[in-house]
Amino acid sequence: MKIFPAIDLLDQKVVRLYQGDYQQKEIFGDDPVAFAKAFEQAGAKYLHLVDLDGAKAGKLHYFETAQKIVENTDLFVEVGGGIREEATIEHCLSAGVNRIILGTIAQKDPEFTQAMLKKYGDKIAIGVDAREGKVAVEGWLEKTETDAFEFCRQLVAWGAETIIFTEISRDGTGEGINLPLYQKLNQLEVEIIASGGVASLKDIEELNILGISGAIVGKSLYDGSLKLEDILAASRANLA
């Protein structure tokens, strides 16, 4: 199973939010490249980079940060937050970003999203952020009436190869994952990356046994409750 340490950027700082609330942020530093290098040195091969300012504003703010991480590490870097135009997708991919995450635009502009999935294939992931079972958009600030699971089913029909599913109510809480939710999502013929609430090695082990493709880990890394080396070991555990 792929493990994606997360770097969330807000006001030029590396932060973690509580349940996606911009007013409940904890600042961990101001050098995202240093964090990326440290994750790589600990054994990470993947990185999940989120532009929280961009998610709220609808325009990518931290392209240069993503570019610096690409230039200074060998990590597989995926970037999301406010990416809503093909020019931005092209710009990031040409700079060496490995995968672009489309979030709000996937809900608001199905035609554009389908076109990007068809053109860029596995270089596009769709971020589905759910609150109380409904899709949330605009940096998690706005809840729609769209059923999150049915939306994921629709994305598969559109040709999505990877869905990053975040349960907002658990994000940054250390509460643990909602395993039944991921059991349901795992029925879909798509790569599912779990996000939100990973709090223990048991969470990683259960996702691994379930066959989930990947997991994003944030708060538990930053507060020291889990070590990346241990998470990586749990993700590689022999399932036989």
C-alpha positions as CSV (number, residue, x, y, z in Angstrom):
1,M,0.0,0.0,0.0
2,K,1.3,3.5,-0.9
3,I,1.8,5.9,2.0
4,F,1.5,9.6,1.2
5,P,2.8,11.9,4.0
6,A,0.9,15.2,3.7
7,I,2.1,18.7,3.5
8,D,-0.7,21.3,3.8
9,L,0.2,24.9,3.1
10,L,-1.7,27.9,4.4
11,D,-0.3,31.5,4.7
12,Q,3.1,30.2,3.6
13,K,3.2,27.8,6.6
14,V,3.1,24.0,6.9
15,V,-0.1,23.4,8.9
16,R,-2.7,20.9,10.0
17,L,-6.4,21.8,10.2
18,Y,-9.0,20.3,12.5
19,Q,-11.9,18.9,10.5
20,G,-11.0,21.2,7.7
21,D,-11.6,24.3,9.8
22,Y,-9.3,27.2,8.6
23,Q,-9.7,28.8,12.0
24,Q,-8.4,25.7,13.8
25,K,-5.0,25.4,12.4
26,E,-1.7,24.2,14.0
27,I,1.5,25.5,12.5
28,F,4.4,23.1,12.2
29,G,7.0,25.1,10.2
30,D,7.6,27.3,7.3
31,D,9.9,25.2,5.1
32,P,7.9,22.6,3.2
33,V,10.9,21.5,1.2
34,A,12.7,20.5,4.4
35,F,9.6,18.4,5.5
36,A,9.6,16.7,2.1
37,K,13.3,15.9,2.3
38,A,12.8,14.5,5.8
39,F,9.9,12.3,4.7
40,E,12.1,11.0,1.8
41,Q,15.0,10.3,4.2
42,A,12.6,8.3,6.4
43,G,11.7,6.1,3.4
44,A,8.7,7.8,1.8
45,K,8.3,7.5,-1.9
46,Y,5.1,9.6,-2.3
47,L,4.0,13.0,-1.2
48,H,0.6,14.6,-0.9
49,L,0.9,18.4,-1.2
50,V,-2.2,20.6,-0.6
51,D,-2.5,24.3,-1.3
52,L,-5.2,25.3,1.3
53,D,-5.1,29.0,0.2
54,G,-5.6,27.8,-3.4
55,A,-8.5,25.5,-2.4
56,K,-10.3,28.5,-0.8
57,A,-9.5,31.0,-3.6
58,G,-9.9,28.7,-6.6
59,K,-6.4,29.3,-7.9
60,L,-3.1,27.5,-7.2
61,H,-0.9,29.6,-4.9
62,Y,2.1,27.4,-4.3
63,F,3.4,26.3,-7.7
64,E,6.9,27.3,-6.8
65,T,6.9,25.3,-3.7
66,A,5.8,22.2,-5.6
67,Q,8.5,22.8,-8.2
68,K,11.2,23.1,-5.4
69,I,10.1,19.8,-3.9
70,V,10.2,18.1,-7.3
71,E,13.7,19.5,-7.9
72,N,15.0,18.6,-4.5
73,T,13.6,15.1,-4.0
74,D,12.9,12.0,-5.9
75,L,9.4,11.7,-4.4
76,F,6.2,11.0,-6.5
77,V,4.5,14.4,-5.9
78,E,0.7,14.9,-6.2
79,V,-0.6,18.4,-5.9
80,G,-4.1,19.7,-5.2
81,G,-5.9,22.9,-4.1
82,G,-7.5,25.4,-6.4
83,I,-6.6,23.7,-9.7
84,R,-9.5,24.4,-12.1
85,E,-7.9,25.2,-15.4
86,E,-6.0,23.0,-17.9
87,A,-3.2,25.6,-18.2
88,T,-2.5,25.0,-14.5
89,I,-2.5,21.3,-15.0
90,E,0.0,21.6,-17.9
91,H,2.1,24.0,-15.9
92,C,2.4,21.6,-13.0
93,L,3.0,18.5,-15.1
94,S,5.7,20.3,-17.1
95,A,7.5,21.2,-13.9
96,G,7.7,17.5,-12.9
97,V,4.6,17.2,-10.7
98,N,3.5,13.5,-11.1
99,R,-0.2,13.9,-10.5
100,I,-2.8,16.6,-10.2
101,I,-5.8,16.4,-7.9
102,L,-9.0,17.9,-9.0
103,G,-11.5,18.6,-6.3
104,T,-14.2,21.3,-6.4
105,I,-14.1,21.5,-10.2
106,A,-15.0,17.8,-10.5
107,Q,-18.2,18.5,-8.7
108,K,-19.0,21.8,-10.4
109,D,-17.8,21.2,-14.0
110,P,-18.4,17.5,-15.0
111,E,-17.6,18.3,-18.7
112,F,-14.2,19.8,-18.0
113,T,-13.4,17.0,-15.5
114,Q,-14.3,14.2,-18.0
115,A,-12.2,15.9,-20.7
116,M,-9.2,16.1,-18.3
117,L,-9.5,12.5,-17.3
118,K,-9.7,11.4,-20.9
119,K,-6.6,13.6,-21.9
120,Y,-4.3,13.0,-18.9
121,G,-5.4,9.6,-17.6
122,D,-3.5,8.5,-14.5
123,K,-1.9,11.9,-14.1
124,I,-5.3,13.1,-12.7
125,A,-6.7,12.1,-9.4
126,I,-10.1,13.2,-8.1
127,G,-10.4,14.4,-4.5
128,V,-13.7,13.6,-3.0
129,D,-14.2,15.4,0.4
130,A,-17.2,14.2,2.3
131,R,-19.0,15.7,5.3
132,E,-22.0,13.7,6.7
133,G,-22.0,11.6,3.5
134,K,-22.2,14.6,1.2
135,V,-19.6,16.1,-1.1
136,A,-18.0,19.3,0.3
137,V,-16.3,21.8,-2.0
138,E,-14.5,25.2,-2.0
139,G,-11.8,24.1,0.5
140,W,-14.4,22.1,2.5
141,L,-16.3,25.3,3.2
142,E,-19.4,24.5,1.3
143,K,-21.4,21.2,1.6
144,T,-23.4,20.1,-1.4
145,E,-26.4,17.7,-1.6
146,T,-24.4,15.3,-3.7
147,D,-24.1,11.8,-2.2
148,A,-20.4,11.1,-1.9
149,F,-20.5,7.4,-2.7
150,E,-22.7,7.9,-5.7
151,F,-20.4,10.7,-6.9
152,C,-17.5,8.3,-6.7
153,R,-19.4,5.8,-8.7
154,Q,-20.0,8.5,-11.3
155,L,-16.3,9.3,-11.4
156,V,-15.5,5.7,-12.2
157,A,-17.9,5.9,-15.1
158,W,-16.1,9.1,-16.3
159,G,-12.8,7.2,-16.4
160,A,-11.2,8.2,-13.1
161,E,-8.4,5.9,-12.1
162,T,-7.7,7.3,-8.6
163,I,-10.0,8.8,-6.0
164,I,-8.6,10.4,-2.9
165,F,-11.5,10.1,-0.4
166,T,-11.4,12.3,2.7
167,E,-13.8,12.1,5.6
168,I,-13.7,15.7,6.8
169,S,-15.2,14.9,10.3
170,R,-12.2,12.7,11.1
171,D,-9.4,14.8,9.4
172,G,-6.9,16.1,11.9
173,T,-8.8,14.5,14.9
174,G,-6.7,11.4,15.5
175,E,-10.0,9.6,15.8
176,G,-9.1,6.8,13.4
177,I,-10.5,5.8,10.0
178,N,-14.0,4.8,9.2
179,L,-13.3,1.2,8.0
180,P,-16.9,0.4,6.9
181,L,-16.8,3.4,4.6
182,Y,-13.6,2.2,2.9
183,Q,-15.0,-1.3,2.6
184,K,-17.9,0.1,0.7
185,L,-15.6,2.3,-1.5
186,N,-13.4,-0.6,-2.2
187,Q,-16.2,-2.2,-4.2
188,L,-15.7,0.3,-6.9
189,E,-13.2,-0.5,-9.7
190,V,-10.9,2.3,-9.0
191,E,-7.7,3.0,-6.9
192,I,-8.9,4.4,-3.6
193,I,-6.6,6.5,-1.4
194,A,-7.8,6.9,2.2
195,S,-7.5,10.3,3.8
196,G,-8.7,11.7,7.2
197,G,-8.2,10.3,10.7
198,V,-5.3,7.8,10.4
199,A,-4.3,7.6,14.0
200,S,-2.7,4.2,14.6
201,L,-0.7,1.4,12.9
202,K,-3.9,-0.6,13.2
203,D,-5.6,1.8,10.8
204,I,-2.8,1.3,8.3
205,E,-2.9,-2.5,8.8
206,E,-6.7,-2.7,8.3
207,L,-6.6,-0.6,5.1
208,N,-3.8,-2.8,3.9
209,I,-5.7,-6.0,4.5
210,L,-8.7,-4.5,2.9
211,G,-6.7,-3.8,-0.3
212,I,-7.0,-0.1,-0.3
213,S,-4.4,1.4,-2.7
214,G,-3.0,4.1,-0.4
215,A,-3.3,6.2,2.6
216,I,-2.5,9.9,3.4
217,V,-1.0,10.5,6.8
218,G,-0.8,14.0,8.3
219,K,-1.5,14.9,11.9
220,S,-0.2,11.7,13.5
221,L,3.1,12.3,11.8
222,Y,3.4,15.9,12.9
223,D,2.4,15.4,16.5
224,G,4.8,12.5,16.8
225,S,2.1,9.9,17.7
226,L,3.3,7.8,14.8
227,K,6.7,7.4,13.1
228,L,6.8,7.3,9.3
229,E,9.2,4.3,9.4
230,D,6.6,2.3,11.4
231,I,3.7,3.4,9.1
232,L,5.7,2.3,6.0
233,A,6.5,-1.1,7.7
234,A,2.8,-1.6,8.5
235,S,1.9,-0.8,4.9
236,R,4.3,-3.4,3.6
237,A,3.2,-6.2,6.0
238,N,2.8,-9.6,4.4
239,L,-0.9,-10.2,3.9
240,A,-0.5,-14.0,3.2
